[in-house]
Structure formats: structure tokens, C-alpha cells
Amino acid sequence: MDTTDPITPRANLSTGPAGRPEHNRVIERRFYTGISVALFAMVLMGFWPSYFSLVFGEPVERPLIMHFHGAIFTGWMLLLLLQVVLVATGRVAAHRKVGKFGIAYGVIILLLGSAVTFIAPALHVQSGNWPLDQAAGFLILPLGDMILFAGFFGAAVIKRGHPEAHKRLMLVATITLAFAAVARMEIQSPLLFFLVWVSPLLVGMAFDLYRRKRIHGVYLVSFVVLSVAFMRTFLVESEAWLVIARPMLSPFL
């Protein structure tokens, strides 16, 4: 997970690449540290009532894979924060070394998340908590998360030699995973749900506009993609989706 940008030698602190003042680069690093912390807080807030508060309280009787998934996902958030902090403190070499591990970790997130996408709703059906159509309808939400994460994470890996694009792609990839946390906040308004979900992206766009007088292309494309992807929330109970989802889920029942 290589979110690095080249670090100006300490002997020349007045300017950075393309003549940008070094203090601007410091501000950007602090910004990305802050937005990563905020994103982590969003995830904790979303999952606290249904998972974290139970884990740290009374023992929770859930399948081992669900606890493993929760631990791996939390680890991803910590890894993102670590990588941003390493860049912010100038430890780019360490950041790049950790980044190699981060690529493998991202693949684990994708594989495990894809498995849980089908296992979790199937368990709800088997336990009698959900009817089949509810589970099949729900499938479109985590499945969409995994498709989005795969796309943005894959693009971030490809663009790891282009720091400005890479760090934005990594941020957006993590925002796609935060969808599940926001869903657990039980926000009734679809518009408010969407705005809370993409709020880190909107803040990033505003920061670009303020500091650079333009919004980076990665953010613009990401906003369009996430906006379109959010429309899947209106298809959860549609027969058009259920016709597809029922056969997809049946092998796990």
C-alpha cells in the first residue's frame, strides 16, 4: 500500500517537486493523516453497536470466519493509517517496505470479503433470521463493495509509481469498504447515507480545490463511479436482481 510521494532532501526545505513550497507538502501529509483517522473513526462508529462493543463486552457467539473477517478488516484500517503516518513523518523507505505487505493484505481483504459476501447472508437464512429473498436481495450490497474495492485497489497498485494518483486511489478503495459501516448507522435518508459514505472523498475534493485550485482526476472519476454504484441500494428488493441473486446464493445454503 504505497501512498508515498517523493520527499525533498532536508537540505532544501523551501521547495518540493514542480516548485511547490515544502510547507504545502507538509500540510498535505497532515491532511491525509487526518482524513485517514476520520475514516477509521467512521468505521468504528458504524460497527461499534453491532460488533466492536460486543467483542469488548460479553463473548459473541458468531462463526469464526466472521471474527476473522472483522479482525482483518480492522487491520486494513490500521495499515492505511500506518502508511499515511510513515509518509507524514518522512519514513518513505519503511513506507515502501510495508507497501509490499499491503498489496498482499489487500488481496486477502478481497478474497475473504468475497467469501463473507455469500457466507454471511446464507448464515442468516440457515439461522431463520432472514427469508431467502431478504438474503438474496442483501447480496448486491457487499458484492458491490468487493467489486468497487477490487477496481480501486487494483488501480492503486498499478499507479503506485504515481504518488498523487496512488494515494487518492488507496483512500477511495478504503472508502468503498466503509459502505458496510455506514449502512449499520441506520440512516433513513438515502441522500444522507450517500453523503456520509462519500464524505471523506468530498473533503478530499474540497482540499484539492483549496490547495491546488483544481480537483484531481482520480477524485472526479471516483465520485462518478461511487454515485452510480450507490444506485444498487434501490435494487435490493427488485425482482430483476432477485432472479440473479437467488441462484448465486443457493450453493451456500
N, C-alpha and C positions, 0 to 999 in steps of 0.2 A: 504494500500500500504506500506507494512512493509519492507523497504530496510535496516534494521538495521544489524549491526554486533556487537558482544559483545564489550563493552567498558571496557578497562583496568582501574582498580581503579587508581585515581590520585596519590595515594601514591607510585605507582610503574609505572613510565612512561618510563622505559627503555626497557621493552619488552611487546609484546602483545601475543595473542594466538600462540601456537606452536613455541614460542621463537622469533617471528618476532619483530624487533625493533618497538617501538611505533611511531617513526617518519615516518616509512613506512606506517603505518595505516593512519596517518595524510595526507600523500601525496595522498593515495588512496581516502580519503574522499574529498580532494580538487579536485582531478581528476574528480570524479563523479559529483561534483557540477559544474565544468567547462563544462563537456560534456552535462549536462542537460541544462545549459544556451545556449550552442551552438545549441542543438536540438530545443529549444524554438525559437531561432533566425531563424533557418531554416524554421520553421512553419510560423513565421511572414513574412519572406521574400516571401515564396510561396503564401501566401494568401493575402498579402498586396494589390497588384493591383486589385484583383477581389473581395475582401471583406473588409478587415480592413480599407483601405484608403477610401472606400465608406461609411462605417459605421461612421467614424470620420469626414466625409465631408458632402456631401449632403445626405438627407434621402434616404434610399434604399427601393424600393418597392419590397419586397420579402415576401413569405409566412412566417407566424410567426414561424413555425416549423424550418425553415432554420436558422432564427436568434437564436432560442433556441439551435439548434444544434451547431452553431458557438460559442455561449457562453459556452455551456457545454464542448465542445472540448478545448476551451481556458482554462477553469477551470481545466481540466485534466493536462494540461501542467504546470499550476501554482502549482497544487497539487504535481506533481512529483518533481518540484523544491523545494517546501517547505519541502518535506520529506527528500530529499537529504541534504538540509541545516540543518535540525534538527539533522541528524546523524553527519554531519560535525562539528557541534557545541557541540556535546556531549549530546544533549537533547533526549536521547533514549526513555525515558518514554513517552514524548509527541509524539514522532515519532510513537510509537506503538498505542497510542490512536487515532491518526489521521489515522493510517493504517486501523483501523476497519471501519472508514468512507470511506476510499479509496476503500475498497472492494465493498461496496455498490455503490460507484461512478463509479467504473469500470463496474458494471452490467448495470448501467444507460447508460454509453457510448455504451455498446454493444447493448442494446435494441433500443436506439434512433438511433444509427448508422445504425442498420439493417433496421429500418423503412425508414430512409432517403435514404438508398441504392436504394429502389424502388420508393420512392416518388419523388426524385429529377429528375431522367430521365423521369418519367411519366409527370411531370410538363413541361419539355422541349417539349415533344410531344404535350401536350394539348395547349401550347402557340404557336405552329407552328415553334419553333426554330429548332427542330430536327425531322427527319423522324423516323418512328418506328424502323427500323433496326439500326440506329445510337444509339438510346437509349438502345435497347436490347443488342447491342454489348458492350456499355459502362458498362453495368451491371456487367460484370465479374471483373471490377477493384475494385469498392467499396465492392462488395461481397467477393472478395478475402481478402481485408483489414480486414473485420469483422471476417472472418474465422481465419486468422492469429492472430488477436488480441485476440480472444476467446481462442485460443490454448495457446499462451504465457502468457496471463494474468491468465488463469486458472492454468497453471503450476506454476506461481509465487505465487499464493495464496496457493497452495499445499505445495510449498517449502519455505513458509515464516519462518519456523523454521531452515532453512539452509541459512544463510545470504549471503554467497558467490554466491550461485546459484540464490537466490531470487532477489538480486539487479540487476543481469545481465538479468534475465528474465523480470523484470519490464522495464529495459531500452529497450530491444528488443521489448516488447509489444508496447511501445510508438513509436519506430521506424516504426512499421507496420502502425501506424496511420499517420505517416508523409509522406506516399506514395502520398496522395492526394495533399499535399503542394508542393512536388517536381514536380508532374505532371503539376501544374499550372506555373511552371517556364519555360515551353515551351522549354525544352531541346530536340534538334532534334536527337541527337545520343542516341540510346538505351543503349549502353555501358556506356556513361557518365551519363545518367539518373540513371542507376543502381548504379553506383559508388557514386553519390551524395546521393542517398537514403540510402545506407548502410554505408555511411562514418562514422557515429557515432559508428557503430559496428566495422568497420575496425580499427578505432582509439582505441577502447576498446581492441581489439585483440592485437594491437601493444603494448599497455600499459601493458597488461598481459605478453606478451613476454619479454618486457624490465624489468619489476619489478619482475616477478615470474619465468622467463626463460621457461615458458610454457603457452599455451593458454587454458583457462578454457573450459571444455567440452560444457558448455551451449553456449558459443560463436561459437564453431565449428559447433555444430548441427544447431544453428540458422542461420549461414551463408549458410549452405547447403539448409535449408528449404526456406530461402528468395530467394536464387538463383533459386530454382525450381519454387517458386511462381511467380517470375518475368516473367517467360516464358508465363504467361497468357496474357501479353501485346501483344503478337504476335497472339493471338486468337480472338481479339476484333472483327474483321471483317470476321471471318471464318464462313462458313455456318454451320459447325459442332456445333459451340457454339450458333449461332442464332436460330437453331432449338430448342435448350433447353431454350434459354433466352426469346424468344417471348412469349411462354405460361406463363413463370414466371412473366413477366411484365404486361401482358394483364389485370389481375384483378385490376390493379392500374390506368388504363386508363379510 
